[in-house]
Amino acid sequence: MKKECEKMLTKSAVLDRDGWSKSILDELLGEPDLRKKQFGRSNPVFLYQLDRVTCAEATDLFLAKQDALARRKQAAQKAVKTKTKNLLQEVSRMTVAVKKVKNVEALAIVAYNDRNWEARDLASIDSDKDFLDRICVNYIRHELTEYDASLEVVAGKTGSSKAVSAIRDKIYASIAERYPKYADECDKQKRLREDLSLMRDLYNE
């Protein structure tokens, strides 16, 4: 039985091979050659003879279905690129208004303390400058711009991750222009978000 299983592929292993999909597997292979129970699993593992899989891959029907699948994937990728391009164009047309207030630091401190009232160290005018700059930019972004509403516009749409990055870039640039005092902090937050986005992309590759 052990040697027999060594010449077999699990269902997931078949699907990992080029050109296979669940529908193609069901049509060309049908029932598995062996159902093997595994400890801790309620459902058996489906196993397919390797020779039967390779023979199926050599048929004209498989090659035709593989070609059709490739064309569908290509069409889907093209549609994603088109939708993403259109969404980014929509973002580029967005206007970004940043309200100007005189006591933004005091307002940011109050807002921060209201959200973190259980924290041991609350914000004050004597807090670290970098910390104050950060909460001020955060306050401006969320309370004095249409940042959150803009994110809702692109939420769930194809290309939303790139659109969100573009919106943030516009917001940070507008904040830096309206509040030059926080230009360095805007640049710092922008670069940090870009690094986090890059790390997520690398992780998902």
C-alpha positions as a printed Julia matrix, in Angstrom:
205×3 Matrix{Float64}:
   0.0    0.0     0.0
   2.87   2.4     0.85
   4.57   1.96   -2.55
   1.21   2.32   -4.26
   0.54   5.63   -2.49
   3.99   6.91   -3.48
   2.86   6.74   -7.14
  -0.27   8.75   -6.36
  -1.06  12.44   -6.09
  -3.46  14.09   -3.69
  -6.22  16.25   -5.12
  -4.42  19.43   -4.05
  -1.19  18.19   -5.67
  -3.01  17.63   -8.96
  -4.56  21.11   -8.78
  -1.09  22.59   -8.16
   0.1   21.26  -11.54
  -0.02  23.59  -14.53
  -3.33  23.77  -16.35
  -5.51  22.03  -13.78
  -8.66  23.37  -12.18
 -11.34  21.68  -10.1
 -13.73  21.45  -13.04
 -11.03  19.99  -15.32
 -10.06  17.47  -12.64
 -13.67  16.38  -12.17
 -14.21  15.98  -15.9
 -10.96  14.23  -16.87
 -10.23  12.17  -13.77
 -13.6   11.77  -12.13
 -13.57   9.57   -9.06
 -10.26   9.23   -7.21
  -8.36   5.95   -7.43
  -8.13   5.75   -3.66
  -9.75   7.35   -0.65
  -7.36   7.28    2.26
  -8.4    8.03    5.81
  -6.06  10.19    7.87
  -5.96  10.58   11.61
  -7.61  13.79   12.76
  -9.51  14.32    9.51
 -13.2   13.6     9.12
 -12.99  13.47    5.3
 -10.69  11.04    3.47
  -7.82  12.21    1.27
  -8.47  11.73   -2.46
  -5.57  10.1    -4.29
  -5.06   9.8    -8.06
  -2.68   7.54   -9.91
   0.25   9.57  -11.25
   0.18   7.68  -14.56
  -3.5    8.53  -15.01
  -2.79  12.21  -14.33
   0.08  12.4   -16.83
  -1.96  10.54  -19.44
  -4.8   13.02  -19.01
  -2.33  15.88  -19.44
  -1.31  14.49  -22.83
  -4.83  14.44  -24.26
  -6.08  17.0   -26.76
  -9.01  17.73  -24.44
  -6.71  18.7   -21.58
  -4.57  20.88  -23.83
  -7.68  22.6   -25.18
  -9.02  23.21  -21.68
  -5.61  24.43  -20.54
  -5.55  26.92  -23.4
  -9.09  28.09  -22.59
  -8.18  28.45  -18.91
  -5.1   30.5   -19.82
  -7.21  32.8   -22.01
  -9.74  33.29  -19.2
  -6.95  34.13  -16.76
  -5.45  36.57  -19.26
  -8.83  38.23  -19.78
  -9.38  38.44  -16.04
  -5.94  40.02  -15.53
  -6.66  42.54  -18.28
 -10.0   43.4   -16.65
  -8.28  43.93  -13.3
  -5.71  46.25  -14.88
  -8.45  48.23  -16.65
 -10.56  48.59  -13.5
  -7.52  49.55  -11.45
  -6.5   52.16  -14.03
 -10.02  53.63  -14.05
 -10.13  53.75  -10.25
  -6.76  55.5   -10.04
  -7.97  58.04  -12.61
 -11.0   58.63  -10.4
  -8.71  59.18   -7.41
  -6.53  61.58   -9.41
  -9.62  63.75   -9.99
 -10.46  63.88   -6.29
 -10.02  67.27   -4.68
  -8.44  67.34   -1.24
  -9.5   70.13    1.12
  -7.74  70.54    4.46
  -9.34  72.8     7.04
  -7.03  75.29    8.71
  -7.42  75.77   12.47
  -5.2   77.74   14.84
  -5.26  75.42   17.85
  -4.73  72.12   16.07
  -2.25  70.82   18.68
  -4.66  71.42   21.55
  -7.48  69.77   19.61
  -5.28  66.79   18.77
  -4.3   66.35   22.4
  -7.92  66.41   23.54
  -8.97  63.96   20.81
  -6.09  61.6    21.64
  -6.86  61.64   25.36
 -10.56  61.07   24.72
  -9.72  57.92   22.74
  -7.07  56.71   25.19
  -8.51  57.82   28.51
  -7.48  54.53   30.15
  -3.84  54.96   29.13
  -1.26  55.6    31.83
   0.5   58.37   29.88
  -1.9   60.87   28.32
  -0.87  63.52   25.82
  -0.01  67.06   26.92
   1.78  70.09   25.58
   4.9   68.76   27.36
   4.83  65.43   25.5
   7.64  64.42   23.15
   7.65  66.56   19.98
   7.66  63.57   17.6
   4.68  62.12   19.44
   2.79  65.44   19.28
   3.56  65.83   15.59
   2.26  62.33   14.95
  -1.06  62.79   16.78
  -1.5   66.21   15.15
  -1.12  64.8    11.64
  -3.43  61.93   12.54
  -6.0   64.39   13.89
  -5.8   66.59   10.79
  -6.07  63.56    8.5
  -9.16  62.17   10.19
 -10.94  65.31   11.41
  -9.96  68.14    9.06
 -10.02  66.34    5.69
 -12.35  64.03    3.77
  -9.86  61.19    4.2
 -12.25  58.62    5.69
 -15.01  59.46    3.19
 -12.52  59.11    0.32
 -11.52  55.65    1.52
 -15.17  54.61    1.56
 -15.47  55.61   -2.11
 -12.83  53.08   -3.18
 -13.49  50.36   -0.57
 -14.13  46.94   -2.08
 -13.37  48.03   -5.64
 -10.8   46.36   -7.88
  -7.47  48.13   -7.35
  -8.55  49.56   -3.99
  -5.14  48.96   -2.35
  -3.39  51.13   -4.95
  -6.2   53.68   -4.77
  -5.86  53.92   -0.99
  -2.12  54.58   -1.36
  -2.82  57.29   -3.95
  -5.42  58.91   -1.68
  -3.01  58.92    1.26
  -0.33  60.52   -0.89
  -2.74  63.29   -1.88
  -3.86  63.78    1.72
  -0.34  63.95    3.14
   0.77  66.36    0.42
  -2.21  68.62    1.12
  -1.63  68.52    4.89
   2.04  69.39    4.42
   1.06  72.32    2.2
  -1.63  73.57    4.61
   0.42  72.92    7.75
   4.13  73.25    6.77
   5.08  72.65   10.41
   4.1   69.01    9.98
   5.63  68.41    6.55
   8.39  66.17    7.94
   5.87  64.1     9.9
   3.69  63.72    6.8
   6.69  62.47    4.85
   7.61  60.1     7.68
   4.11  58.59    7.87
   3.92  58.29    4.09
   7.23  56.4     3.91
   6.24  54.15    6.82
   2.99  53.18    5.08
   4.86  52.53    1.83
   7.27  50.22    3.67
   4.39  48.35    5.33
   2.64  48.0     1.97
   5.84  46.63    0.38
   6.24  44.13    3.21
   2.65  42.91    2.73
   3.2   42.52   -1.02
   6.39  40.52   -0.45
   4.63  38.34    2.13
   1.76  37.6    -0.27
   3.98  36.69   -3.23
